[in-house]
Amino acid sequence: MSFEDIIGHNNIKTQFVKAIETNTLAHAHLIVGEDGIGKSLLAKNTAVKLLGKSKDIEYADIKEWGISSTRKSISVDQVRDIIEELNKKPYEGDKKITIVHDADKMTVQAQNAFLKTIEEPPRGVTIILLAETLDTILETIKSRCQIHKLRRLNQSEMDAFLEKKYPHMSSDELKAVSAFSDGIPGRAEKFLEDDSFKEVRDNVVRVLTQANADNLTELLKYEGFFTQHKDMWREVLACFLSYIRDVMVYKEIGDEDLIINADKINDIRSLASMFSFNKLNKFIEIINNAIDNLQKNVNLSLTYNVMLMKMQEV
């Protein structure tokens, strides 16, 4: 995919293109946005364009870094490795680009170790930091970077993305995926391509059904499954809200054409007969509270346990 083929984020793409063409691109950038929104794609294609290339392939002068599989954060030692690599001369031409994924998960010590290099990188070096949030990024880092905040795609952009990537999708699938993704392309890809997410969807329905039974022990068994998919907590809770929304729509209007999860219509009908609007609204409050807690880095297992217990108590 070329830089121009990226759907959405038009203002930011235009800024990068103009800066590259006029040789005024800042040496340090911070691209911020939710997981799946397109940070990596934008960064990689910006780097490709900066090198004067046309294809998104592996280049020796584009280096990508992220959290090690054995760690939960980017450490000082890893930042030192990044700095050491940055100080090596480019293999081709006079430009070199480093992309750091999960920059918001750098320790404070790592950020401080990176500060001087971000402020004054070696000649020809461009640093692109990717982060889901600015909350954990030091002010000293933010003040030395040009910050680009990615917004969710609007409906027409999301439809264009889905129609381009999945041209044979049925209208029912398009409606369900578009609604669930909520403007985040990566969510759409998980919905359609990730088998584990299909399992998550099935288990969310089972949890909602079990919440109507008087058996907390059985309900709490699902905490282990959801915790196992720790990187998908946003999708898990979005799935809960999506089903509850469908149940409420079906109870109120009874129009199956308005159901997002059309492939689960039998489950939607069954859940609609189980729960009152009052109970469904309380479920929404409980799930939104879980979202708030996880955004504040409350323990995942504890959050799911509390959520499931509260759903059983309603």
C-alpha positions, 0 to 999 in steps of 0.5 A: 500500500502506498502513502496515498492509498491510506484511507482517512487522516487526510490532514495529517497525510497532507502535512507530511507530504508537504513537509517532505516535498519542501524539505521542512519535515521535523526530526521528531514526531509523535503519532497518537491514536487507538490501537488499530487506527493506522499509526503504524501504516502512516509511520511506515509509509511516511518513512518510505516517502521520506527515503524517496521510495515508492514501495512499502517493503523492508529498507535497511534505513527504516528501523522499527522497535517495540516492546520485547516479547519478554517485557511489558515496557521499553527499558533503558537498555533497549533505548540505548540499543536504539540510540546506538543504531541511530548513530550508525550511518545510513546504508543508502543515501543520507536519511535514516528513520526509526519508528518506535512502537508503544512509545507510551510504554517506555519507562520514565528512565528510558524516556529520559535516556532518549531525550537528548537524542530526540532533541538533537538526533544525528544528521539525517535521522528522523524519529517517529514515536507511536503511542495510544495515549499521551498520558504516560509520555513526559512533557519534555518528550512531547515538547520536542516532538511534532504531535499528530493525533489520529481520529477515528474514520468517519462513516464514508471513510470506513465504508471505503476501507471495507469496500476496498479491502473486502470487496465481496462482503455482503451488505449484512456483513458490511453493516455489522463490521462497520458498526462494530469497528466504530471507525477503527480499521484494525477492529474491522480486520479482527472481526473478519480475520481473527479466529480468536475474536470469533471465539470472543464473540461467542463467549460474550453471548454465553456470558450474557445468557449465564448472567440470567442464571443464578450460578456465579461460579459458572459465570466467573469461569469466563474471566480466565478466557477473557483475561487470556485475550488481554490484548483484546480487552477493548474489543471484548467490551465493545462486543458486550456493548454491541450485543446489548445495543442490539437486544435493546433495539430488538425489544423496542422496535423488533426490526431485525434490519437494525440489528448490527450482529445479524449473524447472532439474531437467534441469540438476540431474540433469546436475550431480549426475552430474558432481560428488562430495559432496566437490567440492560441499562445497568449492564451498560453502566457496569461495562462502561465502568470496566472500560474506565478502570482498564483505561486507568490500568486497573488489574485486568483479571480483577476488573473482569471479575468485578464486572461479572459479579456485578452483572450477576447481582443486577 
